[in-house]
Amino acid sequence: MVTIDISYAQRMQGLSGSAIRELFAFSAKPGVISFAGGNPGSFALPDEQVAQIASDLLRRDGKAILQYGQTEGYPPLRQSLPGYIRQTFGADVQEDQVLITTGSMQGLDLLLKALVNPGDAVLTESPAFLGALQAMNSYQANIVPVRSDDSGIDIAHLEEMMRRHSPKLLYIIPTFQNPTGCSLALDRRQQVAELAAKYRVVVAEDDPYHSLRYKGKHLPAIKAFDREGWVVLLGSFSKVVSPGLRVGFMAGDAHLLRRCGVCKQCTDVHTANLNQGIVDAYLRGGLLDPHISRICGQYAGLMDTMLQQLALTPRIRHFTRPEGGLFIFVHLEEGLQADQLFRSAVERGVAFVPGEHFYPEGGHHNTLRLNFSNADQAAILRGMEILSDCIKHMG
Ligand SMILES: Cc1ncc(COP(=O)(O)O)c(C=O)c1O
């Protein structure tokens, strides 16, 4: 193939992604045991139920669904969301404080588009979701990492970074974080909301794993502590219904969301009506809770198996013990290199993501992210056995 010499925009400079793309391409090969992705397990995708709902919807409201819709969202879903948000996240929002998005990833993109000029500081907990870091890079943000531990973002460091950098935005994943699986402690949730108001920083609270809880007590979102409107909750139905439907939402200040709506108009006009209608049917029909209970039961078993195997794995300094979500984060003994482990594991048909990719400041070469939702019990046992053997033989 001939490579043509195209002059790309400067915003593309920070975007490489090639190593990760290769990694995911390898993980998708038949026979590979993949602990690399973040996809729901195929048992968690309710295809039969969605087929029935889609056909009913088209029969009932087909002309409206197949027509252009409103940027803010399909009206029935917009009406059901405030109740869902109150019940699930403990936050009170009105209909005009909700903007339906094409996945929660779009919510972050719209916030960055509306708020961030090249060079503006954006704070993020570190490590953080790679897709979010790529989005910040694409707006040429000055990404400022904030330390975190197994109880989430370090509040003292957060305040110091807010004072020092006057950021436009804080990006944070409070529940069953990607990549660590850890959750932000209750008192820190309140403190994040208070700091946002004190330093006038918009918070992008990205919470797609909130309902995938297998143990422990439900925690209210940071948004539940937001008195002034600085927090925008980014929600998603990707992990609880289907990522392929691409339905998420933003819940926050009505004026800010109107500005984000203007940005959405010139991005995709609106999120697909049919997909929004399907999600609405889950909410109105009481279908979501039983579905989530069913998948959580299965995910819990997979996570426990992986945690038990990790406890038996040599040369590990620390691994997280999540109460939900899809990921476990591992720190190998200091000096061991996760990319070396990756190469030997891949040769034996096991994939994961080396943790360094999740740290905007780089380093942390001894870390890795493991996902447990895309393998069955037998594959987890086999994959962890291979991984353990590879670690044992690392130089
Ligand atoms: C933290 C986080 N935010 C957002 C997303 C993407 O969500 P959506 O499919 O709703 O765009 C993911 C997917 O892996 C994620 O881990």
The ligand as an SDF file (V2000), in Angstrom:
LIG
                    3D

 16 16  0  0  0  0  0  0  0  0999 V2000
  -14.1420    4.9570   32.5620 C   0  0  0  0  0  0  0  0  0  0  0  0
  -14.8110    4.7780   31.2540 C   0  0  0  0  0  0  0  0  0  0  0  0
  -15.5240    5.7900   30.7410 N   0  0  0  0  0  0  0  0  0  0  0  0
  -16.1600    5.6670   29.5710 C   0  0  0  0  0  0  0  0  0  0  0  0
  -16.1010    4.5000   28.8370 C   0  0  0  0  0  0  0  0  0  0  0  0
  -16.8030    4.4410   27.5390 C   0  0  0  0  0  0  0  0  0  0  0  0
  -18.1730    4.4150   27.7540 O   0  0  0  0  0  0  0  0  0  0  0  0
  -19.2030    4.5880   26.5750 P   0  0  0  0  0  0  0  0  0  0  0  0
  -19.3030    3.2670   25.8700 O   0  0  0  0  0  0  0  0  0  0  0  0
  -20.4740    4.9450   27.2780 O   0  0  0  0  0  0  0  0  0  0  0  0
  -18.7310    5.6790   25.6830 O   0  0  0  0  0  0  0  0  0  0  0  0
  -15.3580    3.4200   29.3160 C   0  0  0  0  0  0  0  0  0  0  0  0
  -15.2460    2.2020   28.5300 C   0  0  0  0  0  0  0  0  0  0  0  0
  -14.4140    1.3590   28.6980 O   0  0  0  0  0  0  0  0  0  0  0  0
  -14.7070    3.5700   30.5630 C   0  0  0  0  0  0  0  0  0  0  0  0
  -13.9840    2.5760   31.0860 O   0  0  0  0  0  0  0  0  0  0  0  0
  1  2  1  0
  2  3  1  0
  2 15  2  0
  3  4  2  0
  4  5  1  0
  5  6  1  0
  5 12  2  0
  6  7  1  0
  7  8  1  0
  8  9  2  0
  8 10  1  0
  8 11  1  0
 12 13  1  0
 12 15  1  0
 13 14  2  0
 15 16  1  0
M  END
$$$$
